[in-house]
């Protein structure tokens, strides 16, 4: 890909790059949306790619604290591990980068606890 170039490290986003947790996230957010009387079909597409508190704040729901709700959602997402799967091609690429650079890291928007719980839920190939 970059012949003759050396890199000190690589940084990868975890969800959507190394693993796919859309099914779990959408289950949790669907439950939340129903509880707040939202139209799930139009609401779900708005949750991807930004932090939960930003998604909730944008709704301007009366009496809803975006920080409190986001914390509860992240805990619920951390507890729902059903259907989390590795994105195999990306994982192989990540492994190659780690071998060549000696180190890599994954950026995440989810909490450290959520990531720690999700990591063993999927079995990455070597």
N, C-alpha and C positions, 0 to 999 in steps of 0.2 A: 504494500500500500504506500509506504514512504521509504523507498529503497535508500539505504545509507544513512537514514536519520535515526537518532537515538532520543528517547524521551525519558525524563526522570520519573514520571508517574502519569497515571491516567485517572480521571474522575468520571464515574458513571452514576446516573440516576438509577435508583433501585427499581421502583415500580414503573412498569411500562417499557423498561429497557432490559432488566435482568430477570424480572418476574412479572407475571400478569395476575393481578388481584382484583380485576374489574368485577368479577362475579360477587366476591365478598363485599366489596365496597358498595356495589349497587344494591345488594340485599339490605345492608345496614342503612343506607340513605333512603331506600324505599320505605322502610319502617318509619324512619324519622319524618319523611315527607307526609306519609299518611297521618301520623300523629299531629302534624301541623296543618292538615287540610289542604295540602298542595296537590296539584295535578302531577302525578309521578311521571307520566310520559313526556311532558314538557320540561319538568324540573331536572330529571336525571342527566341530560346532556350538559347541564351547567356545572356539574360537580367536578368534572375532570380537569386536571391541569392547574388547579389553584388550591390554596389552603382552605380548609373547612371554615375557619372563622370569616374569611373573605366571602365565601359563597353564602354563608348565613347572613352576614352583615348586609350584603347586597339585596337581600329579600326585604329588609326593613320590617320584620314581623313585630308587632306590638308585644311588649313584655318578654321578648326573647333576647337573652344575653348571648351574643355570638361566641364569646370565649368559653362560657360554661357549656353551651351546646357542642362546640367543637371538641372540647375535652371529652365529653360523653361519647361523641361519635368516634373519636380516635380509640377510645377504650373498647367500644363495640367492634370496631374494625380489627383491633388486635386480637379479640376473642374469636372472631369468625375466620377460620383458616380453610374452610371448605372451598375447593376449586382453585386454590392458588397454585399456579404452575410456572415452571421456569420457561423462559424464552431461550431455547437451546442454542440457537445460532449466536445470540448475543452473549450467552454465557461462555461459549467456546472462544469468542473473540476476547472477552474479558480475561479469560485464563491465559490466552496467548499474550495479551498486553502485560499481565502481571508477571509472566515468565520473562518477558523481554525487558521490562522496566524494573522489575524487582519489587514493585509495589503498586497498589491501586486502592481506590476508595470508592464508596458508593454514597452519593448524596441522596437524601430522603426528605420528604415533607412530613412523613409519619414520625411518631415519637420513637425514641430508642427502644422503648419497651415493645412497641408494635413490631419493629424490625427484628428484635431479638426473638419474638414469638413466631414471626413468619419464617425466619431463616430455616429452622428445622422442618417446617411444614412442607417444604418442597425439597426434592432431592436433586441437586444439580449434578449433571454428569461430570466426570473428571476431565 
